[in-house]
Amino acid sequence: MNNSNQQQGQIDIELDEKTAEGVYSNLAIINHSSSEFVLDFVCMMPGIPKAKVKSRIVLTPQHAKRLLKAIGENIHRFEVAHGEIKDVEQPPIPINFGPAGQA
């Protein structure tokens, strides 16, 4: 296969240093409308009753389904390599922000 054929199926993705640092989240809130899914990532700190959305991702329903599949496949590979991820029971978190279920 020559270089031009190899390059056709590849996407050039740039990752700057700030984005590469990532954003820590220990809570995800998911809402949807008929045309999009909205994923809000939050960092809740113990003893602090107020938290801010640190990052929001808006996806089409098709991309949301692809994301679900990709995460499932990666969790499976992780568990094969490192063992089962234990689900720890968390007390319900009262969530009060913005209109629910709208995008």
Distance bins in CASP14 RR format, pairs under 12 A and 6 or more apart:
PFRMAT RR
TARGET T0000
AUTHOR 0000-0000-0000
RMODE 2
METHOD distances of the structure
MODEL  1
1 7 0 0 0 0 0 1 0 0 0 0 0
1 8 0 0 0 0 1 0 0 0 0 0 0
1 9 0 0 0 0 0 1 0 0 0 0 0
1 10 0 0 0 0 0 1 0 0 0 0 0
2 8 0 0 0 0 0 1 0 0 0 0 0
3 9 0 0 0 0 0 1 0 0 0 0 0
3 10 0 0 0 0 0 1 0 0 0 0 0
4 10 0 0 0 0 0 1 0 0 0 0 0
13 19 0 0 0 0 0 1 0 0 0 0 0
13 20 0 0 0 0 0 1 0 0 0 0 0
14 20 0 0 0 0 0 1 0 0 0 0 0
15 21 0 0 0 0 0 1 0 0 0 0 0
15 22 0 0 0 0 0 1 0 0 0 0 0
16 22 0 0 0 0 0 1 0 0 0 0 0
19 55 0 0 0 0 0 1 0 0 0 0 0
21 55 0 0 0 0 0 1 0 0 0 0 0
22 41 0 0 0 0 0 1 0 0 0 0 0
22 43 0 0 0 0 0 1 0 0 0 0 0
22 54 0 0 0 0 1 0 0 0 0 0 0
22 55 0 0 0 0 1 0 0 0 0 0 0
23 40 0 0 0 0 0 1 0 0 0 0 0
23 41 1 0 0 1 0 0 0 0 0 0 0
23 42 0 0 0 0 0 1 0 0 0 0 0
23 43 1 0 0 1 0 0 0 0 0 0 0
23 52 0 0 0 0 0 1 0 0 0 0 0
23 53 0 0 0 0 0 1 0 0 0 0 0
23 54 1 0 1 0 0 0 0 0 0 0 0
23 55 1 0 1 0 0 0 0 0 0 0 0
23 56 0 0 0 0 0 1 0 0 0 0 0
23 57 0 0 0 0 0 1 0 0 0 0 0
24 41 0 0 0 0 1 0 0 0 0 0 0
24 42 0 0 0 0 0 1 0 0 0 0 0
24 43 1 0 1 0 0 0 0 0 0 0 0
24 44 0 0 0 0 0 1 0 0 0 0 0
24 45 0 0 0 0 0 1 0 0 0 0 0
24 51 0 0 0 0 0 1 0 0 0 0 0
24 54 1 0 0 1 0 0 0 0 0 0 0
24 55 0 0 0 0 1 0 0 0 0 0 0
25 39 0 0 0 0 1 0 0 0 0 0 0
25 40 0 0 0 0 1 0 0 0 0 0 0
25 41 1 1 0 0 0 0 0 0 0 0 0
25 42 1 0 0 1 0 0 0 0 0 0 0
25 43 1 0 1 0 0 0 0 0 0 0 0
25 44 0 0 0 0 1 0 0 0 0 0 0
25 45 0 0 0 0 0 1 0 0 0 0 0
25 51 0 0 0 0 0 1 0 0 0 0 0
25 52 0 0 0 0 0 1 0 0 0 0 0
25 53 0 0 0 0 1 0 0 0 0 0 0
25 54 1 0 0 1 0 0 0 0 0 0 0
25 55 1 0 0 1 0 0 0 0 0 0 0
25 56 0 0 0 0 0 1 0 0 0 0 0
25 57 0 0 0 0 0 1 0 0 0 0 0
26 41 0 0 0 0 1 0 0 0 0 0 0
26 42 1 0 0 1 0 0 0 0 0 0 0
26 43 1 0 1 0 0 0 0 0 0 0 0
26 44 1 0 1 0 0 0 0 0 0 0 0
26 45 0 0 0 0 1 0 0 0 0 0 0
26 46 0 0 0 0 0 1 0 0 0 0 0
26 51 0 0 0 0 1 0 0 0 0 0 0
26 54 0 0 0 0 0 1 0 0 0 0 0
26 88 0 0 0 0 0 1 0 0 0 0 0
26 90 0 0 0 0 1 0 0 0 0 0 0
26 93 0 0 0 0 0 1 0 0 0 0 0
27 39 0 0 0 0 0 1 0 0 0 0 0
27 40 0 0 0 0 1 0 0 0 0 0 0
27 41 1 0 0 1 0 0 0 0 0 0 0
27 42 1 0 1 0 0 0 0 0 0 0 0
27 43 1 0 0 1 0 0 0 0 0 0 0
27 44 1 0 1 0 0 0 0 0 0 0 0
27 45 0 0 0 0 0 1 0 0 0 0 0
27 51 1 0 0 1 0 0 0 0 0 0 0
27 52 0 0 0 0 0 1 0 0 0 0 0
27 53 0 0 0 0 1 0 0 0 0 0 0
27 54 0 0 0 0 1 0 0 0 0 0 0
27 55 0 0 0 0 0 1 0 0 0 0 0
27 90 0 0 0 0 1 0 0 0 0 0 0
27 92 0 0 0 0 0 1 0 0 0 0 0
27 93 1 0 0 1 0 0 0 0 0 0 0
27 94 0 0 0 0 0 1 0 0 0 0 0
27 95 0 0 0 0 1 0 0 0 0 0 0
27 97 0 0 0 0 0 1 0 0 0 0 0
28 37 0 0 0 0 0 1 0 0 0 0 0
28 38 0 0 0 0 0 1 0 0 0 0 0
28 39 1 0 0 1 0 0 0 0 0 0 0
28 40 1 0 0 1 0 0 0 0 0 0 0
28 41 1 0 1 0 0 0 0 0 0 0 0
28 42 1 0 0 1 0 0 0 0 0 0 0
28 43 0 0 0 0 0 1 0 0 0 0 0
28 44 0 0 0 0 0 1 0 0 0 0 0
28 53 0 0 0 0 0 1 0 0 0 0 0
28 54 0 0 0 0 0 1 0 0 0 0 0
28 55 0 0 0 0 1 0 0 0 0 0 0
28 56 0 0 0 0 0 1 0 0 0 0 0
28 57 0 0 0 0 1 0 0 0 0 0 0
28 67 0 0 0 0 0 1 0 0 0 0 0
28 71 0 0 0 0 0 1 0 0 0 0 0
28 93 0 0 0 0 0 1 0 0 0 0 0
28 95 0 0 0 0 0 1 0 0 0 0 0
29 37 0 0 0 0 0 1 0 0 0 0 0
29 38 0 0 0 0 1 0 0 0 0 0 0
29 39 1 0 0 1 0 0 0 0 0 0 0
29 40 1 0 1 0 0 0 0 0 0 0 0
29 41 0 0 0 0 1 0 0 0 0 0 0
29 42 1 0 0 1 0 0 0 0 0 0 0
29 44 0 0 0 0 0 1 0 0 0 0 0
29 51 0 0 0 0 0 1 0 0 0 0 0
29 52 0 0 0 0 0 1 0 0 0 0 0
29 53 1 0 0 1 0 0 0 0 0 0 0
29 54 0 0 0 0 0 1 0 0 0 0 0
29 55 0 0 0 0 0 1 0 0 0 0 0
29 56 0 0 0 0 1 0 0 0 0 0 0
29 57 0 0 0 0 0 1 0 0 0 0 0
29 93 0 0 0 0 1 0 0 0 0 0 0
29 95 1 0 0 1 0 0 0 0 0 0 0
29 96 0 0 0 0 0 1 0 0 0 0 0
29 97 0 0 0 0 1 0 0 0 0 0 0
29 98 0 0 0 0 0 1 0 0 0 0 0
29 100 0 0 0 0 1 0 0 0 0 0 0
29 101 0 0 0 0 0 1 0 0 0 0 0
30 36 0 0 0 0 0 1 0 0 0 0 0
30 37 1 0 0 1 0 0 0 0 0 0 0
30 38 1 0 0 1 0 0 0 0 0 0 0
30 39 1 0 1 0 0 0 0 0 0 0 0
30 40 1 0 0 1 0 0 0 0 0 0 0
30 41 0 0 0 0 0 1 0 0 0 0 0
30 42 0 0 0 0 0 1 0 0 0 0 0
30 56 0 0 0 0 0 1 0 0 0 0 0
30 57 0 0 0 0 1 0 0 0 0 0 0
30 58 0 0 0 0 0 1 0 0 0 0 0
30 59 0 0 0 0 1 0 0 0 0 0 0
30 64 0 0 0 0 1 0 0 0 0 0 0
30 67 0 0 0 0 0 1 0 0 0 0 0
30 68 0 0 0 0 0 1 0 0 0 0 0
30 95 0 0 0 0 0 1 0 0 0 0 0
30 100 0 0 0 0 0 1 0 0 0 0 0
30 101 0 0 0 0 1 0 0 0 0 0 0
30 103 0 0 0 0 0 1 0 0 0 0 0
31 37 1 0 0 1 0 0 0 0 0 0 0
31 38 1 0 1 0 0 0 0 0 0 0 0
31 39 0 0 0 0 1 0 0 0 0 0 0
31 40 1 0 0 1 0 0 0 0 0 0 0
31 53 0 0 0 0 0 1 0 0 0 0 0
31 56 0 0 0 0 0 1 0 0 0 0 0
31 57 0 0 0 0 0 1 0 0 0 0 0
31 58 0 0 0 0 0 1 0 0 0 0 0
31 59 0 0 0 0 0 1 0 0 0 0 0
31 64 0 0 0 0 0 1 0 0 0 0 0
31 95 0 0 0 0 0 1 0 0 0 0 0
31 97 0 0 0 0 0 1 0 0 0 0 0
31 98 0 0 0 0 1 0 0 0 0 0 0
31 99 0 0 0 0 1 0 0 0 0 0 0
31 100 1 0 0 1 0 0 0 0 0 0 0
31 101 1 1 0 0 0 0 0 0 0 0 0
31 102 1 0 0 1 0 0 0 0 0 0 0
31 103 1 0 0 1 0 0 0 0 0 0 0
32 38 1 0 0 1 0 0 0 0 0 0 0
32 39 0 0 0 0 1 0 0 0 0 0 0
32 40 0 0 0 0 0 1 0 0 0 0 0
32 58 0 0 0 0 0 1 0 0 0 0 0
32 59 0 0 0 0 1 0 0 0 0 0 0
32 60 0 0 0 0 0 1 0 0 0 0 0
32 61 1 0 0 1 0 0 0 0 0 0 0
32 63 0 0 0 0 0 1 0 0 0 0 0
32 64 1 0 0 1 0 0 0 0 0 0 0
32 65 0 0 0 0 0 1 0 0 0 0 0
32 100 0 0 0 0 0 1 0 0 0 0 0
32 101 1 0 0 1 0 0 0 0 0 0 0
32 102 0 0 0 0 1 0 0 0 0 0 0
32 103 1 0 0 1 0 0 0 0 0 0 0
33 58 0 0 0 0 0 1 0 0 0 0 0
33 59 0 0 0 0 0 1 0 0 0 0 0
33 60 0 0 0 0 0 1 0 0 0 0 0
33 61 0 0 0 0 1 0 0 0 0 0 0
33 64 0 0 0 0 0 1 0 0 0 0 0
33 99 0 0 0 0 0 1 0 0 0 0 0
33 100 0 0 0 0 0 1 0 0 0 0 0
33 101 1 0 0 1 0 0 0 0 0 0 0
33 102 1 0 1 0 0 0 0 0 0 0 0
33 103 1 0 1 0 0 0 0 0 0 0 0
34 60 0 0 0 0 0 1 0 0 0 0 0
34 61 0 0 0 0 1 0 0 0 0 0 0
34 101 0 0 0 0 0 1 0 0 0 0 0
34 102 0 0 0 0 0 1 0 0 0 0 0
34 103 0 0 0 0 1 0 0 0 0 0 0
35 58 0 0 0 0 1 0 0 0 0 0 0
35 59 0 0 0 0 0 1 0 0 0 0 0
35 60 1 0 0 1 0 0 0 0 0 0 0
35 61 1 0 0 1 0 0 0 0 0 0 0
35 62 0 0 0 0 0 1 0 0 0 0 0
35 63 0 0 0 0 0 1 0 0 0 0 0
35 64 0 0 0 0 0 1 0 0 0 0 0
35 102 0 0 0 0 0 1 0 0 0 0 0
35 103 1 0 0 1 0 0 0 0 0 0 0
36 56 0 0 0 0 0 1 0 0 0 0 0
36 57 0 0 0 0 0 1 0 0 0 0 0
36 58 1 0 1 0 0 0 0 0 0 0 0
36 59 1 0 0 1 0 0 0 0 0 0 0
36 60 1 0 0 1 0 0 0 0 0 0 0
36 61 1 0 0 1 0 0 0 0 0 0 0
36 62 0 0 0 0 0 1 0 0 0 0 0
36 63 0 0 0 0 1 0 0 0 0 0 0
36 64 0 0 0 0 1 0 0 0 0 0 0
36 101 0 0 0 0 0 1 0 0 0 0 0
36 102 0 0 0 0 0 1 0 0 0 0 0
36 103 1 0 1 0 0 0 0 0 0 0 0
37 56 0 0 0 0 0 1 0 0 0 0 0
37 57 0 0 0 0 1 0 0 0 0 0 0
37 58 1 0 0 1 0 0 0 0 0 0 0
37 59 1 0 1 0 0 0 0 0 0 0 0
37 60 1 0 0 1 0 0 0 0 0 0 0
37 61 1 0 0 1 0 0 0 0 0 0 0
37 62 0 0 0 0 1 0 0 0 0 0 0
37 63 1 0 0 1 0 0 0 0 0 0 0
37 64 1 0 1 0 0 0 0 0 0 0 0
37 65 0 0 0 0 1 0 0 0 0 0 0
37 66 0 0 0 0 0 1 0 0 0 0 0
37 67 0 0 0 0 1 0 0 0 0 0 0
37 68 0 0 0 0 1 0 0 0 0 0 0
37 101 0 0 0 0 0 1 0 0 0 0 0
37 102 0 0 0 0 0 1 0 0 0 0 0
37 103 1 0 0 1 0 0 0 0 0 0 0
38 53 0 0 0 0 0 1 0 0 0 0 0
38 55 0 0 0 0 0 1 0 0 0 0 0
38 56 1 0 0 1 0 0 0 0 0 0 0
38 57 1 0 0 1 0 0 0 0 0 0 0
38 58 1 0 1 0 0 0 0 0 0 0 0
38 59 1 0 0 1 0 0 0 0 0 0 0
38 60 0 0 0 0 0 1 0 0 0 0 0
38 61 0 0 0 0 0 1 0 0 0 0 0
38 64 0 0 0 0 1 0 0 0 0 0 0
38 98 0 0 0 0 0 1 0 0 0 0 0
38 99 0 0 0 0 0 1 0 0 0 0 0
38 100 0 0 0 0 0 1 0 0 0 0 0
38 101 1 0 0 1 0 0 0 0 0 0 0
38 102 0 0 0 0 1 0 0 0 0 0 0
38 103 1 0 1 0 0 0 0 0 0 0 0
39 53 0 0 0 0 1 0 0 0 0 0 0
39 54 0 0 0 0 0 1 0 0 0 0 0
39 55 0 0 0 0 1 0 0 0 0 0 0
39 56 1 0 0 1 0 0 0 0 0 0 0
39 57 1 0 1 0 0 0 0 0 0 0 0
39 58 1 0 0 1 0 0 0 0 0 0 0
39 59 1 0 0 1 0 0 0 0 0 0 0
39 63 0 0 0 0 0 1 0 0 0 0 0
39 64 0 0 0 0 1 0 0 0 0 0 0
39 67 0 0 0 0 1 0 0 0 0 0 0
39 68 0 0 0 0 0 1 0 0 0 0 0
39 71 0 0 0 0 0 1 0 0 0 0 0
39 103 0 0 0 0 0 1 0 0 0 0 0
40 51 0 0 0 0 0 1 0 0 0 0 0
40 52 0 0 0 0 1 0 0 0 0 0 0
40 53 1 0 1 0 0 0 0 0 0 0 0
40 54 0 0 0 0 1 0 0 0 0 0 0
40 55 1 0 0 1 0 0 0 0 0 0 0
40 56 1 0 1 0 0 0 0 0 0 0 0
40 57 0 0 0 0 1 0 0 0 0 0 0
40 58 0 0 0 0 1 0 0 0 0 0 0
40 95 0 0 0 0 1 0 0 0 0 0 0
40 97 0 0 0 0 1 0 0 0 0 0 0
40 98 0 0 0 0 0 1 0 0 0 0 0
40 100 0 0 0 0 0 1 0 0 0 0 0
40 101 0 0 0 0 0 1 0 0 0 0 0
40 103 0 0 0 0 0 1 0 0 0 0 0
41 51 0 0 0 0 0 1 0 0 0 0 0
41 52 0 0 0 0 0 1 0 0 0 0 0
41 53 1 0 0 1 0 0 0 0 0 0 0
41 54 1 0 1 0 0 0 0 0 0 0 0
41 55 1 0 1 0 0 0 0 0 0 0 0
41 56 1 0 0 1 0 0 0 0 0 0 0
41 57 1 0 0 1 0 0 0 0 0 0 0
42 48 0 0 0 0 0 1 0 0 0 0 0
42 50 0 0 0 0 0 1 0 0 0 0 0
42 51 1 0 1 0 0 0 0 0 0 0 0
42 52 1 0 0 1 0 0 0 0 0 0 0
42 53 1 0 1 0 0 0 0 0 0 0 0
42 54 1 0 0 1 0 0 0 0 0 0 0
42 55 0 0 0 0 1 0 0 0 0 0 0
42 56 0 0 0 0 0 1 0 0 0 0 0
42 93 0 0 0 0 1 0 0 0 0 0 0
42 95 0 0 0 0 1 0 0 0 0 0 0
42 97 0 0 0 0 1 0 0 0 0 0 0
43 50 0 0 0 0 0 1 0 0 0 0 0
43 51 1 0 0 1 0 0 0 0 0 0 0
43 52 1 0 0 1 0 0 0 0 0 0 0
43 53 0 0 0 0 1 0 0 0 0 0 0
43 54 1 0 1 0 0 0 0 0 0 0 0
43 55 0 0 0 0 1 0 0 0 0 0 0
44 50 0 0 0 0 1 0 0 0 0 0 0
44 51 1 0 1 0 0 0 0 0 0 0 0
44 52 0 0 0 0 1 0 0 0 0 0 0
44 53 0 0 0 0 0 1 0 0 0 0 0
44 54 0 0 0 0 0 1 0 0 0 0 0
44 90 0 0 0 0 1 0 0 0 0 0 0
44 91 0 0 0 0 0 1 0 0 0 0 0
44 93 1 0 0 1 0 0 0 0 0 0 0
44 94 0 0 0 0 0 1 0 0 0 0 0
44 95 0 0 0 0 1 0 0 0 0 0 0
45 51 1 0 0 1 0 0 0 0 0 0 0
45 52 0 0 0 0 0 1 0 0 0 0 0
45 54 0 0 0 0 0 1 0 0 0 0 0
46 91 0 0 0 0 0 1 0 0 0 0 0
46 93 0 0 0 0 0 1 0 0 0 0 0
49 93 0 0 0 0 0 1 0 0 0 0 0
49 94 0 0 0 0 1 0 0 0 0 0 0
49 95 0 0 0 0 0 1 0 0 0 0 0
49 96 0 0 0 0 0 1 0 0 0 0 0
50 94 0 0 0 0 0 1 0 0 0 0 0
50 95 0 0 0 0 0 1 0 0 0 0 0
50 96 0 0 0 0 1 0 0 0 0 0 0
50 97 0 0 0 0 1 0 0 0 0 0 0
51 93 0 0 0 0 1 0 0 0 0 0 0
51 94 0 0 0 0 0 1 0 0 0 0 0
51 95 0 0 0 0 1 0 0 0 0 0 0
51 96 0 0 0 0 0 1 0 0 0 0 0
51 97 0 0 0 0 1 0 0 0 0 0 0
52 97 0 0 0 0 1 0 0 0 0 0 0
53 95 0 0 0 0 0 1 0 0 0 0 0
53 97 1 0 0 1 0 0 0 0 0 0 0
53 98 0 0 0 0 0 1 0 0 0 0 0
56 97 0 0 0 0 0 1 0 0 0 0 0
56 103 0 0 0 0 0 1 0 0 0 0 0
57 63 0 0 0 0 1 0 0 0 0 0 0
57 64 0 0 0 0 1 0 0 0 0 0 0
57 67 0 0 0 0 1 0 0 0 0 0 0
57 103 0 0 0 0 0 1 0 0 0 0 0
58 64 0 0 0 0 1 0 0 0 0 0 0
58 67 0 0 0 0 0 1 0 0 0 0 0
58 103 1 0 0 1 0 0 0 0 0 0 0
59 65 0 0 0 0 1 0 0 0 0 0 0
59 66 0 0 0 0 1 0 0 0 0 0 0
59 67 1 0 0 1 0 0 0 0 0 0 0
59 68 0 0 0 0 0 1 0 0 0 0 0
59 70 0 0 0 0 0 1 0 0 0 0 0
59 103 0 0 0 0 1 0 0 0 0 0 0
60 66 0 0 0 0 1 0 0 0 0 0 0
60 67 0 0 0 0 0 1 0 0 0 0 0
60 103 0 0 0 0 0 1 0 0 0 0 0
61 67 0 0 0 0 0 1 0 0 0 0 0
61 68 0 0 0 0 0 1 0 0 0 0 0
61 103 0 0 0 0 0 1 0 0 0 0 0
62 68 0 0 0 0 0 1 0 0 0 0 0
62 69 0 0 0 0 0 1 0 0 0 0 0
63 69 0 0 0 0 0 1 0 0 0 0 0
63 70 0 0 0 0 0 1 0 0 0 0 0
64 70 0 0 0 0 0 1 0 0 0 0 0
64 71 0 0 0 0 0 1 0 0 0 0 0
64 103 0 0 0 0 0 1 0 0 0 0 0
65 71 0 0 0 0 0 1 0 0 0 0 0
65 72 0 0 0 0 0 1 0 0 0 0 0
66 72 0 0 0 0 0 1 0 0 0 0 0
66 73 0 0 0 0 0 1 0 0 0 0 0
67 73 0 0 0 0 0 1 0 0 0 0 0
67 74 0 0 0 0 0 1 0 0 0 0 0
68 74 0 0 0 0 0 1 0 0 0 0 0
68 75 0 0 0 0 0 1 0 0 0 0 0
69 75 0 0 0 0 0 1 0 0 0 0 0
69 76 0 0 0 0 0 1 0 0 0 0 0
70 76 0 0 0 0 0 1 0 0 0 0 0
70 77 0 0 0 0 0 1 0 0 0 0 0
71 77 0 0 0 0 0 1 0 0 0 0 0
71 78 0 0 0 0 0 1 0 0 0 0 0
71 85 0 0 0 0 0 1 0 0 0 0 0
72 78 0 0 0 0 1 0 0 0 0 0 0
72 79 0 0 0 0 1 0 0 0 0 0 0
72 85 0 0 0 0 0 1 0 0 0 0 0
73 79 0 0 0 0 0 1 0 0 0 0 0
73 80 0 0 0 0 0 1 0 0 0 0 0
74 80 0 0 0 0 0 1 0 0 0 0 0
74 81 0 0 0 0 0 1 0 0 0 0 0
74 82 0 0 0 0 0 1 0 0 0 0 0
74 85 0 0 0 0 0 1 0 0 0 0 0
75 81 0 0 0 0 0 1 0 0 0 0 0
75 82 0 0 0 0 0 1 0 0 0 0 0
75 83 0 0 0 0 0 1 0 0 0 0 0
75 84 0 0 0 0 1 0 0 0 0 0 0
75 85 1 0 0 1 0 0 0 0 0 0 0
75 87 0 0 0 0 0 1 0 0 0 0 0
76 82 0 0 0 0 0 1 0 0 0 0 0
76 83 0 0 0 0 0 1 0 0 0 0 0
76 84 0 0 0 0 0 1 0 0 0 0 0
76 85 0 0 0 0 0 1 0 0 0 0 0
77 83 0 0 0 0 0 1 0 0 0 0 0
77 85 0 0 0 0 0 1 0 0 0 0 0
78 84 0 0 0 0 1 0 0 0 0 0 0
78 85 1 0 0 1 0 0 0 0 0 0 0
79 85 1 0 0 1 0 0 0 0 0 0 0
79 86 0 0 0 0 0 1 0 0 0 0 0
79 87 0 0 0 0 0 1 0 0 0 0 0
95 101 0 0 0 0 0 1 0 0 0 0 0
END
